[in-house]
Amino acid sequence: MRISSPPRSSSRRPAGRLGAVLAPVLLAAALLAPLFAPAAAQAQYFGRNKVQYDEFDFQEFSTEHFRILYYPVEEQATSDAARMAERWYDRHTQTFLRQFSEKKPLIFYANDADFQQTNVVSGQIGQGTGGVTESLKERVTMPLTGSYAETNHVLGHELVHSFQYDFGLRERENGFQLNRLPLWLIEGMAEYLSVGRDDPHTAMWLRDYAMRDDLPTTEQLTTDPQTYFPYRFGQAYMAYVGGKYGDPAVTNLFKLAGRVGPDSAFVYALGVTPDSLSEEWKRSVRDQYAPQMEGRTAPSDVGRVVLGEPGAKNQLNISPSLSPDGRYVAFISRRNIFNTNLFIADTQTGEIIEQLEGARSNPHFDALRFINSAGTWSPNGEKFAFVTFVQGDNDLEIIDVESGEVTRRISPKGIGAITNPTWSPDGNKIAFAGIKGGLSDLYSLDLRTNTVRQLTNDRYADLQPAWAPGGERLAFITDRGPDGTNFDNLTFAPTRLGIIDTESG
């Protein structure tokens, strides 16, 4: 196995009955895939009941400040996540200047397919939800992501909410009201304190909106969260406040906003009005990104929009996969509020050639997996493979493109989550990244024998495989290597390119 240099600059058994559903509570969800609006991630579940397909044999152990609930298959990853939680606790206590009065429950699931079955939280859980923090029961429920760095991020984000809610509940008698706070402040603070000032997802949003001269004011952040995504713009705004006034100002803004409202809190905490601060922030963003955009060719000058109607609302076109000859593109789209479907379109005209699959039209699966997982074409372009949620797990389905019929359905045993399938050049294998016990590894499915071979087996994140033209090696992204992620002190390396021989490993 070769690794490139870093870039510069559970035991489960079938459930005997449906799990009980808890009463509604105030929730905060961390979106791991912030390219999509929350409504889009939830749409596929409209009209469906949440079913618990598996019964999880939860165990418990305690750390100094948390009660950790897990099931045996995820023991290793959960043990490491517990260490992350204690480190976050130390950081957040310094930020909020307060400690928990009792241990808080942290409930971990081994993957998102298991997490979506939870009866801990009422209501459906969409694919974009990375974790849930309950304000009244003061507990965090989340899946392990397969990447220690991402699990650390989500856990840090949710524990910010734990501190926010802990503060809110104990300061009510002093006039603090959590419902006074806009979503961008709550989520922006959680993102800023968990990822810091620089984040590539946030930078993507800022560049786009700066290029279109559509950066929001503070009022727009508050009143139009559908247009100005609270996680990304809130994080950028809090990063500006922290950079200019110091991190204590971020906490003071939160504490004052719950007592006197956001507008007055800006004046008391920072000495400026929301309008004047947002103008400063917008100038700062433009000054930062304008030089990066100078001299660059606009996408419209070298290409054209094939899919997407200008001004269309509630339409989602994602996870594109080009056919081998480039004539067609398979993609997942939500064309209405009821369902998410798999389509094939002509790349020249954008004409929809065929609607292949959707959960409402196919009773064999519950939903298409559309986050972090585009499908893959067979080398001859006659078949297409994609990932579905089926009875609490992920399946790999192969469809005949011409007829639209499912010709094969593979359920890899013990692998709870499948992402990024990729078809080998000779057509005999499909490689994919799989999550087992909260850890991600690479796997190869032999279509001739229907057997799955595990190619990596460790705690490193191994993701997004792609076959080399010869079909003997896979390229993938990973945090392994001589200077890779250190599991003793939980320092996380940036991902870099890895190459693995599929026969020798």
C-alpha positions in Angstrom: 0.0 0.0 0.0 1.3 3.4 -0.9 0.3 6.7 0.7 1.0 10.1 -0.9 2.4 13.1 0.9 -0.2 15.3 2.5 -1.2 18.3 0.4 0.4 21.5 1.2 -0.9 25.3 1.8 -22.4 -4.4 17.4 -24.0 -7.5 18.3 -27.4 -7.1 16.8 -30.4 -9.5 16.7 -33.8 -9.1 15.0 -36.1 -7.0 17.1 -39.1 -8.8 18.5 -41.3 -5.7 18.5 -41.2 -2.0 17.5 -39.4 0.3 19.8 -41.3 2.9 21.8 -41.2 6.4 20.5 -40.4 9.2 22.9 -42.4 12.4 23.4 -41.3 15.4 21.3 -38.4 17.4 22.7 -36.3 20.4 21.6 -33.6 19.1 19.3 -30.4 20.3 17.7 -29.1 18.3 14.7 -25.6 18.5 13.2 -25.7 18.3 9.4 -22.7 16.4 8.0 -23.6 17.1 4.5 -24.4 20.8 4.4 -24.8 21.0 0.7 -28.4 20.1 1.2 -31.3 21.8 3.0 -32.7 19.7 5.9 -36.1 19.4 4.2 -34.4 17.7 1.2 -32.8 15.1 3.4 -36.1 14.4 5.1 -38.4 14.3 2.0 -37.8 10.7 1.2 -39.4 9.7 4.5 -42.7 11.6 4.0 -45.6 9.3 4.9 -43.3 6.6 6.3 -43.2 5.3 9.9 -39.8 4.8 11.6 -39.3 1.1 12.0 -36.7 -0.5 14.4 -35.5 -3.5 12.5 -32.8 -4.5 14.9 -32.5 -4.8 18.7 -29.3 -3.3 20.0 -27.7 -4.9 23.1 -26.6 -1.6 24.7 -23.9 -1.7 27.3 -22.7 1.2 29.5 -19.5 2.5 31.0 -18.7 5.8 32.6 -16.0 8.4 32.2 -15.5 11.3 34.5 -18.3 13.4 33.0 -20.3 11.1 30.8 -22.3 7.9 30.7 -21.4 6.1 27.5 -24.0 3.8 25.9 -22.9 1.5 23.1 -23.3 -2.0 21.7 -20.4 -4.6 21.5 -19.5 -4.3 17.8 -18.6 -0.6 18.2 -16.6 -1.0 21.5 -13.2 0.0 20.1 -14.5 3.1 18.3 -16.8 4.1 21.2 -13.9 3.9 23.6 -12.0 6.3 21.5 -15.0 8.6 21.1 -15.3 8.7 24.9 -11.8 10.0 25.1 -12.8 12.7 22.5 -15.8 13.6 24.7 -13.6 14.2 27.8 -11.2 16.4 25.8 -14.1 18.4 24.4 -15.5 18.7 27.9 -12.2 20.3 29.1 -12.3 22.7 26.1 -15.9 23.7 26.4 -15.7 24.3 30.2 -13.0 26.8 29.6 -15.2 28.5 26.9 -18.5 28.5 28.9 -16.9 28.9 32.3 -19.1 26.3 33.9 -19.2 22.6 34.5 -21.9 19.9 34.4 -23.5 19.1 37.7 -24.0 15.5 36.7 -22.8 13.0 34.1 -24.5 13.4 30.7 -25.6 10.4 28.6 -23.8 9.9 25.2 -25.5 7.3 23.0 -23.5 6.0 20.1 -24.7 4.0 17.1 -22.2 2.1 14.8 -23.4 3.8 11.6 -26.1 6.0 10.2 -28.4 3.1 9.1 -28.5 2.0 12.8 -28.9 5.6 13.9 -32.0 6.1 11.7 -33.7 3.3 13.6 -33.3 4.9 17.1 -36.2 5.1 19.4 -34.3 7.5 21.6 -35.4 10.4 19.5 -38.9 10.8 18.1 -39.6 11.5 14.5 -37.7 10.6 11.4 -34.0 11.1 11.1 -32.8 12.1 7.7 -29.5 11.1 6.1 -28.0 14.5 6.7 -28.4 14.4 10.4 -25.1 13.7 12.1 -26.3 13.9 15.7 -29.1 15.0 18.0 -28.9 16.8 21.3 -32.0 16.8 23.5 -32.4 19.9 25.7 -34.7 18.5 28.4 -33.2 15.0 28.8 -29.7 16.5 28.3 -28.3 13.6 26.2 -26.5 13.3 22.9 -27.4 10.6 20.3 -25.2 10.1 17.2 -23.7 7.6 14.8 -20.0 7.0 14.4 -19.0 8.2 11.0 -16.1 5.9 10.0 -13.7 8.9 10.2 -12.3 9.7 13.6 -11.8 13.4 12.5 -15.5 13.7 11.5 -16.8 11.8 14.6 -14.7 14.2 16.7 -16.2 17.2 14.8 -19.8 16.1 15.3 -19.3 15.1 18.9 -17.7 18.5 19.6 -20.6 20.2 17.9 -23.2 18.3 19.9 -21.4 18.9 23.1 -21.5 22.6 22.5 -25.3 22.2 22.4 -25.1 20.3 25.7 -23.4 23.3 27.3 -25.8 25.7 25.6 -28.8 23.8 27.0 -27.2 23.2 30.4 -26.7 27.0 30.6 -30.2 27.8 29.4 -31.9 25.4 31.9 -30.0 26.7 34.8 -30.2 30.3 34.0 -34.0 30.5 33.3 -34.6 32.0 36.7 -32.2 34.8 35.7 -34.2 35.6 32.6 -32.4 33.5 30.0 -34.7 32.2 27.2 -33.1 29.9 24.7 -36.0 30.6 22.2 -34.8 34.1 21.9 -31.7 32.9 20.0 -31.7 32.7 16.2 -30.6 29.4 14.7 -27.5 30.9 13.1 -26.2 31.9 16.5 -26.9 28.5 18.1 -25.5 26.4 15.2 -22.8 28.9 14.2 -21.4 28.9 17.7 -21.5 25.0 17.8 -19.7 24.8 14.4 -17.1 27.5 15.3 -16.2 25.9 18.6 -15.9 22.4 17.0 -14.1 23.1 13.7 -12.5 26.5 14.3 -12.2 29.5 12.0 -11.3 27.7 8.8 -13.5 25.1 7.2 -13.6 24.1 3.5 -17.4 23.7 3.4 -17.9 27.1 4.8 -15.3 28.6 2.4 -17.3 27.1 -0.5 -20.5 28.8 0.6 -18.7 32.1 1.2 -17.0 32.1 -2.2 -20.2 31.4 -4.0 -22.2 34.1 -2.2 -19.4 36.6 -2.4 -19.1 36.0 -6.2 -22.9 36.6 -6.5 -22.7 39.6 -4.2 -25.3 38.0 -2.0 -23.7 37.8 1.5 -26.4 38.2 4.1 -27.0 40.8 6.8 -27.5 39.8 10.4 -31.3 40.3 9.8 -31.3 38.0 6.8 -29.4 35.3 8.7 -32.2 35.4 11.3 -35.2 35.7 9.0 -34.2 33.6 6.0 -32.3 30.4 7.2 -33.5 28.5 4.1 -31.4 30.8 1.8 -28.5 31.5 4.2 -27.6 28.2 5.8 -27.3 28.7 9.5 -24.5 26.2 10.0 -22.1 27.6 7.4 -22.9 31.3 7.6 -23.3 31.2 11.4 -19.9 29.6 11.7 -18.3 32.2 9.5 -20.0 35.0 11.4 -18.9 33.6 14.8 -15.4 33.1 13.4 -15.3 36.8 12.6 -16.5 37.8 16.0 -14.0 35.5 17.7 -11.2 36.7 15.5 -11.9 40.4 16.1 -13.0 40.4 19.7 -11.7 37.1 21.1 -13.4 33.8 21.8 -14.9 35.0 25.1 -17.0 37.5 23.1 -18.7 34.6 21.3 -19.8 33.1 24.6 -20.8 36.5 26.0 -22.9 37.2 22.9 -24.7 33.9 23.4 -25.3 34.5 27.1 -26.6 38.1 26.6 -28.7 37.2 23.6 -30.7 34.8 25.7 -31.5 37.5 28.2 -31.9 40.7 26.2 -32.3 39.5 22.7 -29.7 39.3 19.8 -29.9 42.9 18.7 -29.2 44.4 22.2 -26.6 41.6 22.9 -24.5 42.9 20.0 -24.4 46.3 21.6 -23.7 45.1 25.1 -21.2 42.4 24.2 -19.4 43.9 21.3 -20.2 47.6 21.3 -21.6 47.6 17.8 -25.0 47.2 16.2 -25.9 44.0 14.2 -26.1 46.0 11.0 -22.7 47.6 11.3 -21.0 44.4 12.3 -22.5 42.5 9.4 -21.3 45.1 7.0 -17.8 44.8 8.5 -18.0 41.0 8.1 -19.2 41.2 4.5 -16.3 43.5 3.6 -13.9 41.1 5.2 -15.3 38.1 3.3 -15.1 40.0 0.0 -11.6 41.2 0.7 -10.6 37.6 1.5 -12.1 35.9 -1.6 -12.0 38.5 -4.3 -8.3 37.9 -5.0 -8.9 34.2 -5.3 -11.6 34.7 -8.0 -9.6 37.2 -10.1 -8.7 35.8 -13.5 -10.7 32.7 -13.0 -13.0 31.4 -15.8 -16.6 31.4 -14.9 -18.3 27.9 -15.2 -20.8 29.3 -17.6 -17.9 30.2 -20.0 -16.6 26.6 -20.3 -19.8 24.6 -19.7 -23.5 24.8 -19.5 -26.2 23.7 -17.1 -27.5 20.4 -18.2 -29.8 19.7 -15.3 -31.6 22.2 -13.1 -34.3 24.7 -13.8 -33.5 28.4 -13.0 -35.5 29.5 -10.0 -36.9 26.0 -9.3 -37.6 25.4 -5.7 -37.6 22.2 -3.7 -35.6 20.5 -6.5 -32.5 18.5 -5.7 -30.1 17.1 -8.3 -27.1 15.3 -6.6 -24.7 12.3 -6.8 -24.1 12.5 -10.6 -22.3 9.5 -12.3 -21.3 9.6 -15.9 -21.8 6.6 -18.2 -18.5 5.2 -19.6 -19.2 6.7 -23.0 -20.2 10.1 -21.5 -23.6 10.1 -23.2 -25.7 9.7 -20.0 -25.6 10.8 -16.4 -27.3 8.9 -13.6 -28.2 11.1 -10.7 -30.5 11.3 -7.7 -33.2 13.9 -7.6 -36.1 15.1 -5.6 -38.7 16.4 -8.0 -41.5 16.7 -5.4 -41.9 16.7 -1.6 -42.9 13.0 -1.6 -39.9 11.1 -2.9 -36.3 10.9 -4.0 -35.6 9.0 -7.2 -32.8 7.7 -9.4 -32.9 9.2 -12.9 -30.8 8.9 -16.1 -30.5 11.9 -18.4 -28.9 12.7 -21.7 -25.8 14.8 -21.0 -26.2 16.9 -24.2 -29.8 17.8 -23.9 -30.6 17.3 -20.2 -33.6 15.2 -21.3 -34.7 12.6 -18.7 -34.3 9.3 -20.4 -35.6 7.1 -17.6 -36.7 7.2 -14.0 -35.2 4.1 -12.5 -35.9 3.7 -8.8 -37.5 5.4 -5.8 -38.4 4.2 -2.4 -42.1 4.8 -2.9 -42.2 2.8 -6.1 -40.0 -0.1 -4.9 -41.1 -1.9 -1.7 -37.8 -3.7 -1.4 -35.9 -0.7 0.1 -36.6 2.1 2.4 -34.6 4.9 0.8 -31.8 5.7 -1.7 -28.5 6.5 -0.1 -27.7 9.8 -1.6 -25.1 11.5 0.7 -21.4 10.6 0.2 -22.4 7.9 -2.3 -22.8 8.3 -6.0 -23.6 5.1 -7.9 -21.4 3.3 -10.5 -21.8 2.2 -14.1 -20.7 -1.2 -15.4 -17.9 -0.8 -17.9 -20.2 -1.6 -20.9 -22.8 1.0 -19.6 -25.6 -1.6 -19.5 -26.0 -1.7 -15.7 -25.9 0.7 -12.8 -25.2 -0.1 -9.1 -26.3 2.1 -6.2 -26.7 1.9 -2.5 -30.1 1.6 -0.6 -31.3 1.5 2.9 -33.0 -1.8 3.5 -34.4 -3.0 6.8 -31.8 -1.2 8.9 -28.8 -1.9 6.7 -27.3 -0.9 3.4 -27.7 -3.0 0.3 -26.0 -2.8 -3.1 -28.5 -3.0 -5.9 -27.7 -3.5 -9.6 -30.2 -2.3 -12.2 -30.5 -3.0 -15.9 -30.4 0.5 -17.4 -32.5 -0.4 -20.5 -35.3 -2.2 -18.7 -35.1 -0.4 -15.4 -35.4 -3.7 -13.6 -33.3 -4.7 -10.5 -31.2 -7.7 -11.6 -29.2 -8.2 -8.4 -29.4 -7.3 -4.8 -26.4 -7.8 -2.5 -26.5 -7.6 1.3 -22.9 -7.7 2.6 -23.0 -9.4 5.9 -22.0 -7.3 8.9 -21.3 -4.1 7.0 -23.8 -1.6 8.3 -23.0 1.3 5.8 -21.8 1.3 2.2 -20.5 4.3 0.3 -19.0 5.1 -3.0 -19.3 1.8 -4.9 -16.9 1.6 -8.0 -17.1 -1.0 -10.8 -13.8 -2.6 -11.9 -12.7 -2.2 -15.5 -13.2 -5.9 -16.2 -16.7 -5.8 -14.9 -16.1 -8.6 -12.4 -15.9 -6.6 -9.1 -17.3 -3.7 -7.3 -15.2 -2.0 -4.6 -16.7 0.2 -1.9 -16.0 1.8 1.4 -17.9 0.1 4.3 -18.4 1.0 7.9 -18.4 -1.9 10.5 -18.4 -1.1 14.2 -17.9 2.6 13.5 -14.7 2.0 11.5 -14.4 2.5 7.8 -12.5 0.1 5.5 -12.3 -0.9 1.9 -14.0 -4.0 0.5 -14.2 -5.8 -2.8 -17.3 -7.7 -4.0 -16.6 -10.4 -6.5 -19.7 -10.5 -8.7 -18.9 -14.0 -10.0 -18.9 -15.6 -6.6 -20.9 -13.1 -4.6 -18.1 -13.0 -2.0 -16.9 -9.9 -0.2 -13.2 -9.5 0.6 -12.0 -6.9 3.2 -9.0 -5.0 1.9 -8.1 -2.9 4.9 -8.8 -3.6 8.6 -7.8 -0.8 11.1 -9.0 2.4 12.7 -7.8 4.7 9.8 -10.4 6.3 7.6 -10.4 4.6 4.2 -12.9 6.2 1.8 -13.9 7.0 -1.8 -12.2 4.2 -3.7 -11.7 4.3 -7.4 -10.2 1.6 -9.7 -7.0 2.2 -11.6 -7.4 1.6 -15.4 -5.6 -1.8 -15.1 -8.1 -3.1 -12.5 -5.4 -4.3 -10.1 -5.2 -1.3 -7.8 -7.5 1.1 -6.0 -6.9 4.8 -5.3 -8.7 6.1 -2.2 -8.5 8.8 0.4 -7.2 8.0 3.9 -5.7 9.6 7.0 -3.1 6.8 7.4 0.7 7.1 6.8 3.9 7.8 8.8 2.5 11.2 9.8 -1.1 10.1 9.8 -3.8 10.1 12.5 -2.4 9.2 15.9 -4.8 7.1 17.9 -2.9 7.4 21.2 -3.3 11.2 21.5 -6.2 11.5 19.0 -4.6 13.9 16.6 -6.1 13.7 13.2 -4.2 14.0 10.0 -5.6 15.5 6.8 -6.7 13.0 4.2 -4.4 12.2 1.4 -4.3 9.8 -1.6 -3.6 6.2 -1.0 -3.0 3.3 -3.5 -3.7 -0.3 -2.6 -3.1 -3.5 -4.6 -6.4 -5.4 -4.4 -4.6 -8.8 -4.4 -1.7 -8.3 -2.1 -3.1 -5.5 0.1 
